[in-house]
Amino acid sequence: MPGLKVIVALGAIAHQALLWSYGLKVKEYPFGHNVRHQLPDGRTLIDSYHCSGYNWRTGRLTRESFEAVFAGAKSLLA
């Protein structure tokens, strides 16, 4: 995708799948909520906990923490 600068991975499975598609080792890019990784092609990967009902109910993911991920992505595009 030309022009793609930021990728948001919603959950650890998406994070792992993206790294595998790049041929990268997962252990070198540990998953964490609102953690940023610089990819070899210059793009930025931002991780987020998955927006599942479980994560909302348990408080692992809050509206504020979820919005912070996208605010960070937006700031990288400005």
VEXZALUM-486254 format. One record per residue: x, z, y of N, C-alpha, C in turn. Coordinates in steps of 0.2 Angstrom, whole numbers, plus 5000, padded with zeros to 4 digits. Layout:
# VEXZALUM-486254
XZYXZYXZY ...
//
This chain:
# VEXZALUM-486254
500450004994500050005000500450005006 500549945009500949945016500649995021 501150025024500950075030500750145028 500750155021500550225019501150265020 501050325024501550365026501450435022 500850455021500750525019500250525013 500450565008499950565002499750635001 499150655000498950714999498750724991 499050764988498850774981498350834980 497750824978497250874977497350904970 497750954969497850984963498550964959 498751014955499351004951499350934947 498750924944498750864940498850794944 498550794950498750734954499450734957 499750794958500450804960500850774955 500750794948501150774943501050694942 500450674942500350604941500750564946 500750584952501050544957501850544956 502050604955502850604953502950564947 502550564942502750524936502750444938 502250424943502150354945502850334948 503150384952503750364955504350374950 504250394944504850404940505250474942 504950514945505250574947505150634943 505550684943505550744938505150794942 504650824939504150864941504550934944 505050954940505351014941505751014948 505950954950506250944956505750944962 505150944961504650944967504050994965 504251054965503751104963503051104967 502551114963501851114966501751174970 501451174976501251234979500751214985 500251254986499751234992500151224998 499951175002500251155008500951145008 501251125003501951115002502151045003 502651025007502750955008503450935004 503350875002503950844998504150775001 504750765003504950695005505050654999 504750604998504850554993505450504994 505750474989506250434990506150374994 505550354995505350294999505150315006 505250375008505150395015504450425016 504050415011503350445012503350525011 502850555013502850625012502250645008 502350685003501850714998501650785001 501050795002500750865003500350884998 500450944995500050964990499551014992 498951014989498451054990498151084983 497851144983497451164978496851114977 496651104971496051064970495451094973 495051054976494451084979493851094974 494051124969493551144963493151204965 492551204963492151264964492451334962 492851334957493251384954493751414960 494151364963494651384968494251414974 493651384976493351414982493051484980 492751484974492451554972492951614972 493551594969494051644968494451664975 494351614980494651624986495351594986 495551564981496251534980496251484986 495751444987495651394992495151414997 495351415003494851435009494851375013 494251375017494151325022494751315026 495051365029495651365033496251335030 496351355024496951335021496851265019 496251235017496151165015496251125022 495951145027495951115033496651105036 497051155034497751155037498151105033 498051085027498351035024498250965027 497650955029497450885033497650885040 497650945043497950945050498750935049 499050955044499750945044499850865042 499450835038499450765037499350725043 498850745047498750715053499350715058 499650775058500250775063500750735061 500850715055501350675052501250605054 500650585055500450515057500350505064 500450555068500350555076501050525079 
//
